[in-house]
């Protein structure tokens, strides 16, 4: 039963835990690392590693998304980003990578994202990703899904990601036509991933829309200001575990339909990835870590999609001092630093081997300890 704390007369709060609050407990068995598989499958699409690229323009361009696909992950391009607003946003990205003042950077982000989305560029970017090989996935916000979906679908994507800071299956509006996710997904013949969510009830409702995957979290990290702006903070360990409970109940409810959980937030190291999967996630969505590789289009700068909001930005702007190396080195090593930021999925394989698990589904059963 969930730990509930009384914070004042007549008001209680549920206790939640972050990934930093927990640790993995090895089992009685260990396994050779070469016998461990990190393969993951979403619908009919197979991947070598359980990794999606967070759809920030800082990390995902058509070429970097394709490169992530070549390395076994899934790159996700934001169709509301710079790549669909400008014919060639390279110079803008170079300018952004040179900014160093957060206030000035936020204003500049708002300016460059004020340029309207050009539907013809959506088709062009999807074509570029297709030429790069692999699975093509794009992200659209719930607010713009109905308007942009025809263009996206005509362009021929494989996977559609409908992602916002927080997404519900029951959006209420007296001014705009709300997106009915259940009806929208039912009319499609491609898998849809939706999110983010942070609790059991919302996760279950999103699963009932027919989504193939549900995103847990909204990319919270040191640069996210959603807590200071909206007062919302995500204890990711608890959020993932709650969503996993919803997945189990939905599996029973439907007689076997499995919905994948994608953790998005508090993920900086290979240990964070291992703990997220140990809490019940099927895959992770990496943002800032991918901004540190050579292929990142913003050359080490990092910002969330919500950082450019015209009236209520929710994300600070940061620039890394240096690149950590190629995307391949970031994902698979070899690591020449011991902090867990390199060889992310080699570290995951090692964690699985140390605990005796041979694949990701088995690893979701790993024991956890609370030590904070």
C-alpha positions as CSV (number, residue, x, y, z in Angstrom):
1,X,0.0,0.0,0.0
2,X,1.3,3.5,-0.9
3,X,3.0,5.4,1.9
4,X,0.8,8.4,2.6
5,X,2.0,11.3,4.8
6,X,-0.2,13.9,6.5
7,X,1.3,17.3,5.7
8,X,-1.3,19.2,7.6
9,X,-4.8,19.0,9.0
10,X,-7.0,17.5,6.3
11,X,-4.2,17.3,3.7
12,X,-2.1,14.3,2.8
13,X,0.5,13.6,0.3
14,X,1.7,10.3,-1.3
15,X,5.4,9.7,-0.9
16,X,7.3,9.3,-4.1
17,X,10.9,8.3,-4.9
18,X,13.4,9.4,-7.5
19,X,15.8,7.1,-9.3
20,X,18.6,8.5,-7.1
21,X,16.6,7.2,-4.1
22,X,16.8,3.5,-5.1
23,X,19.4,1.0,-6.1
24,X,19.4,-2.4,-7.8
25,X,19.9,-5.5,-5.8
26,X,21.8,-8.4,-7.5
27,X,20.2,-11.8,-7.4
28,X,21.9,-15.1,-6.5
29,X,23.0,-15.6,-10.1
30,X,25.4,-13.7,-12.4
31,X,25.7,-14.1,-16.2
32,X,28.3,-13.6,-18.8
33,X,27.9,-10.2,-20.4
34,X,28.1,-11.7,-23.9
35,X,24.9,-13.7,-23.2
36,X,22.9,-10.6,-22.3
37,X,20.5,-9.0,-24.9
38,X,19.3,-5.4,-24.9
39,X,17.0,-6.0,-27.9
40,X,13.6,-4.3,-27.7
41,X,10.6,-4.4,-30.0
42,X,7.8,-1.8,-30.4
43,X,5.0,-3.3,-32.5
44,X,6.6,-4.7,-35.6
45,X,9.8,-2.7,-35.3
46,X,12.9,-4.2,-33.7
47,X,15.7,-2.3,-32.0
48,X,19.1,-3.3,-30.7
49,X,18.9,-1.0,-27.7
50,X,15.9,0.3,-25.7
51,X,16.7,3.9,-26.6
52,X,14.6,6.7,-28.1
53,X,16.1,10.2,-28.8
54,X,14.2,12.9,-27.0
55,X,12.8,15.2,-29.8
56,X,14.7,18.3,-29.0
57,X,16.3,20.3,-31.9
58,X,19.4,20.3,-29.7
59,X,19.9,16.5,-30.3
60,X,17.6,15.3,-33.1
61,X,18.1,16.4,-36.7
62,X,17.3,14.2,-39.7
63,X,20.9,13.0,-39.8
64,X,21.4,12.4,-36.0
65,X,18.0,10.6,-35.8
66,X,19.1,8.4,-38.7
67,X,22.4,7.8,-37.0
68,X,20.7,6.7,-33.8
69,X,18.7,4.3,-35.8
70,X,21.8,2.9,-37.4
71,X,23.2,2.3,-33.9
72,X,20.1,0.3,-32.8
73,X,17.9,3.0,-31.3
74,X,15.0,5.1,-32.5
75,X,15.6,8.7,-33.4
76,X,12.5,11.0,-33.0
77,X,12.3,14.2,-34.9
78,X,10.2,17.1,-33.7
79,X,7.9,18.2,-36.6
80,X,7.3,21.4,-34.8
81,X,11.0,22.2,-34.5
82,X,13.5,24.2,-36.4
83,X,13.9,21.6,-39.1
84,X,10.3,22.2,-40.3
85,X,10.4,26.0,-39.9
86,X,13.6,26.7,-41.8
87,X,15.0,25.3,-45.1
88,X,18.4,25.1,-43.4
89,X,18.5,25.8,-39.7
90,X,22.3,25.0,-39.4
91,X,23.3,28.7,-38.9
92,X,20.6,29.2,-36.3
93,X,21.8,26.1,-34.4
94,X,25.4,27.4,-34.6
95,X,24.2,30.7,-33.2
96,X,22.3,29.1,-30.4
97,X,25.3,26.9,-29.4
98,X,27.3,30.1,-28.9
99,X,24.8,31.7,-26.4
100,X,25.8,31.7,-22.8
101,X,23.2,33.8,-20.9
102,X,20.0,31.9,-20.0
103,X,17.8,35.0,-20.2
104,X,19.1,36.0,-23.6
105,X,19.0,32.4,-24.8
106,X,15.3,32.1,-23.8
107,X,14.4,35.2,-25.7
108,X,16.3,34.1,-28.8
109,X,14.7,30.7,-28.7
110,X,11.3,32.3,-28.6
111,X,12.2,34.4,-31.6
112,X,13.5,31.6,-33.8
113,X,10.5,29.3,-33.0
114,X,8.1,32.1,-33.9
115,X,8.7,31.2,-37.6
116,X,5.7,29.3,-38.9
117,X,5.9,25.5,-39.6
118,X,6.1,24.8,-43.3
119,X,4.2,21.5,-44.1
120,X,6.3,20.9,-47.2
121,X,9.4,20.7,-45.0
122,X,7.8,17.9,-42.9
123,X,7.7,15.7,-46.0
124,X,11.2,16.7,-46.9
125,X,12.6,15.8,-43.4
126,X,10.8,12.5,-43.4
127,X,12.3,11.7,-46.8
128,X,15.8,12.6,-45.5
129,X,15.3,10.3,-42.5
130,X,14.0,7.5,-44.7
131,X,17.1,7.8,-46.9
132,X,19.2,7.4,-43.7
133,X,17.7,3.9,-43.2
134,X,15.9,2.4,-40.3
135,X,12.6,3.2,-38.6
136,X,11.2,6.8,-39.1
137,X,9.5,8.4,-36.1
138,X,8.4,11.9,-35.5
139,X,6.9,13.9,-32.6
140,X,3.9,16.2,-32.7
141,X,2.2,18.0,-29.8
142,X,-1.4,17.1,-28.8
143,X,-2.4,20.7,-29.7
144,X,-1.2,20.4,-33.3
145,X,-1.9,16.7,-34.0
146,X,-5.2,17.2,-35.9
147,X,-3.7,19.9,-38.1
148,X,-0.4,18.3,-38.9
149,X,-1.4,14.6,-38.9
150,X,-2.5,14.5,-42.6
151,X,0.9,15.9,-43.7
152,X,2.8,13.6,-41.4
153,X,0.9,10.5,-42.5
154,X,1.2,11.4,-46.1
155,X,4.9,11.7,-45.7
156,X,5.0,8.0,-44.6
157,X,6.3,7.8,-41.1
158,X,6.6,4.4,-39.3
159,X,5.9,5.5,-35.7
160,X,4.0,8.6,-34.5
161,X,4.9,10.1,-31.1
162,X,2.2,12.4,-29.6
163,X,4.1,14.1,-26.8
164,X,3.5,17.1,-24.5
165,X,4.7,18.0,-21.0
166,X,1.6,16.2,-19.6
167,X,-0.9,14.4,-21.8
168,X,-4.2,13.0,-20.8
169,X,-6.8,10.9,-22.5
170,X,-9.5,13.4,-21.6
171,X,-8.6,16.9,-22.4
172,X,-11.4,19.4,-21.7
173,X,-11.7,22.6,-23.7
174,X,-14.5,25.2,-24.2
175,X,-12.6,27.0,-27.0
176,X,-10.9,24.5,-29.2
177,X,-11.8,21.1,-30.6
178,X,-10.0,18.6,-28.2
179,X,-8.0,15.7,-29.6
180,X,-9.8,12.5,-28.9
181,X,-6.9,10.1,-28.7
182,X,-8.9,6.9,-28.8
183,X,-10.8,7.9,-31.9
184,X,-7.6,9.3,-33.6
185,X,-5.5,6.2,-32.8
186,X,-8.2,3.8,-33.9
187,X,-8.2,5.3,-37.4
188,X,-4.5,4.8,-37.9
189,X,-2.6,1.7,-39.1
190,X,0.7,2.6,-37.5
191,X,1.8,2.4,-33.8
192,X,1.4,5.6,-31.7
193,X,3.4,6.5,-28.6
194,X,1.7,9.0,-26.3
195,X,2.8,10.9,-23.2
196,X,4.0,12.1,-20.8
197,X,2.2,10.9,-17.7
198,X,3.3,10.6,-14.1
199,X,0.7,8.5,-12.4
200,X,-1.2,5.2,-12.5
201,X,-4.6,6.5,-13.5
202,X,-3.4,8.6,-16.4
203,X,-1.1,5.8,-17.7
204,X,-4.1,3.4,-17.6
205,X,-6.3,5.8,-19.5
206,X,-3.6,6.4,-22.1
207,X,-3.3,2.7,-22.6
208,X,-7.0,2.4,-23.2
209,X,-6.7,4.8,-26.1
210,X,-4.9,2.0,-28.1
211,X,-1.4,3.5,-27.8
212,X,1.4,1.1,-28.5
213,X,3.6,2.9,-26.0
214,X,3.2,5.4,-23.1
215,X,5.9,7.9,-22.1
216,X,6.4,8.3,-18.4
217,X,7.8,11.7,-17.4
218,X,8.5,14.8,-19.3
219,X,12.3,14.8,-19.6
220,X,13.0,16.4,-16.2
221,X,16.7,17.1,-15.6
222,X,18.8,19.9,-14.2
223,X,17.6,22.2,-17.0
224,X,13.9,21.6,-16.6
225,X,12.0,24.4,-14.9
226,X,8.6,22.7,-14.9
227,X,8.7,22.4,-11.1
228,X,9.5,26.1,-10.6
229,X,7.0,27.3,-13.2
230,X,4.1,24.8,-12.6
231,X,4.9,23.2,-9.3
232,X,5.0,19.8,-10.9
233,X,7.8,17.4,-10.0
234,X,8.2,13.8,-11.1
235,X,9.6,11.2,-8.8
236,X,10.6,8.9,-11.7
237,X,11.1,5.7,-9.8
238,X,7.6,5.9,-8.4
239,X,6.0,7.1,-11.7
240,X,7.5,4.2,-13.7
241,X,6.5,1.7,-11.1
242,X,2.9,3.1,-11.0
243,X,2.7,3.0,-14.8
244,X,4.0,-0.6,-14.8
245,X,1.2,-1.5,-12.4
246,X,-1.2,0.1,-14.8
247,X,0.3,-1.9,-17.7
248,X,-0.2,-5.1,-15.7
249,X,-3.8,-4.3,-15.0
250,X,-4.4,-3.3,-18.6
251,X,-2.8,-6.6,-19.7
252,X,-5.4,-8.5,-17.6
253,X,-8.2,-6.2,-18.7
254,X,-7.6,-6.8,-22.4
255,X,-6.5,-10.5,-22.2
256,X,-3.0,-9.9,-23.3
257,X,-2.4,-6.5,-24.9
258,X,1.0,-5.2,-23.8
259,X,1.8,-1.5,-23.9
260,X,5.4,-0.4,-23.7
261,X,6.6,2.1,-21.2
262,X,9.2,4.7,-22.1
263,X,10.9,6.5,-19.3
264,X,11.7,10.2,-20.0
265,X,13.5,12.0,-17.2
266,X,16.3,11.9,-14.6
267,X,18.4,9.8,-17.0
268,X,22.1,10.9,-17.2
269,X,24.1,7.7,-16.7
270,X,24.0,4.0,-17.5
271,X,23.1,3.4,-13.9
272,X,20.0,5.6,-14.3
273,X,19.0,3.7,-17.4
274,X,19.4,0.4,-15.5
275,X,17.3,1.6,-12.6
276,X,14.5,2.9,-14.9
277,X,14.2,-0.4,-16.6
278,X,14.4,-2.2,-13.2
279,X,11.4,-0.1,-12.1
280,X,9.4,-1.5,-15.1
281,X,10.2,0.7,-18.1
282,X,10.7,-1.1,-21.5
283,X,12.9,1.7,-22.9
284,X,14.3,5.1,-22.2
285,X,14.1,8.5,-24.0
286,X,17.5,10.3,-23.8
287,X,17.8,14.0,-24.2
288,X,20.7,15.9,-22.6
289,X,23.0,12.9,-22.7
290,X,22.8,12.8,-26.5
291,X,23.5,16.5,-26.7
292,X,27.1,15.6,-25.6
293,X,28.0,13.6,-28.7
294,X,29.7,14.9,-31.8
295,X,26.6,14.3,-34.0
296,X,24.4,16.6,-31.9
297,X,23.2,19.3,-34.2
298,X,23.5,22.1,-31.6
299,X,27.1,21.2,-30.8
300,X,26.6,20.7,-27.1
301,X,23.8,23.2,-26.4
302,X,20.7,21.7,-24.8
303,X,17.1,22.9,-24.3
304,X,13.8,21.3,-23.9
305,X,11.0,21.7,-26.4
306,X,9.0,23.7,-23.9
307,X,12.0,26.1,-23.4
308,X,10.8,28.1,-26.4
309,X,7.2,28.6,-25.4
310,X,6.2,32.1,-26.4
311,X,4.5,33.0,-23.1
312,X,5.5,30.5,-20.4
313,X,8.9,28.9,-21.2
314,X,9.7,25.9,-19.0
315,X,13.4,25.0,-19.5
316,X,16.8,26.7,-19.0
317,X,19.4,26.8,-21.7
318,X,22.8,25.0,-21.2
319,X,25.9,24.5,-23.2
320,X,28.4,21.7,-22.5
321,X,32.1,22.6,-22.2
322,X,33.0,19.8,-24.6
323,X,31.8,16.8,-26.5
324,X,32.2,13.4,-25.0
325,X,32.9,11.8,-28.4
326,X,30.9,10.1,-31.1
327,X,27.3,8.9,-30.6
328,X,28.7,5.4,-30.9
329,X,31.1,6.0,-28.1
330,X,28.4,7.5,-26.0
331,X,26.1,4.5,-26.4
332,X,28.7,1.6,-26.7
333,X,32.0,2.9,-25.5
334,X,34.8,2.4,-24.9
335,X,34.5,4.8,-22.0
336,X,37.6,6.7,-20.9
337,X,35.8,8.4,-18.0
338,X,34.3,6.5,-15.0
339,X,31.2,8.6,-14.3
340,X,28.7,6.5,-16.3
341,X,28.1,9.1,-19.1
342,X,29.8,7.0,-21.7
343,X,29.1,3.4,-22.9
344,X,25.5,3.9,-21.7
345,X,24.2,0.6,-23.0
346,X,27.4,-1.3,-22.3
347,X,26.8,-0.3,-18.7
348,X,23.2,-1.5,-18.9
349,X,24.4,-4.9,-20.3
350,X,26.9,-5.2,-17.5
351,X,24.2,-4.4,-14.8
352,X,21.9,-7.0,-16.3
353,X,24.8,-9.5,-16.3
354,X,25.8,-8.8,-12.7
355,X,22.2,-9.5,-11.7
356,X,21.9,-12.6,-13.8
357,X,19.3,-11.5,-16.3
358,X,19.5,-12.3,-20.0
359,X,17.0,-9.9,-21.5
360,X,15.1,-6.7,-20.7
361,X,11.8,-8.4,-19.8
362,X,13.6,-10.6,-17.2
363,X,15.5,-7.6,-15.9
364,X,12.2,-5.8,-15.0
365,X,11.9,-8.3,-12.2
366,X,15.2,-7.2,-10.5
367,X,15.1,-6.4,-6.8
368,X,15.3,-2.8,-5.6
369,X,16.4,-1.3,-2.4
370,X,15.5,2.1,-0.9
371,X,18.6,3.5,0.7
372,X,18.0,7.3,1.1
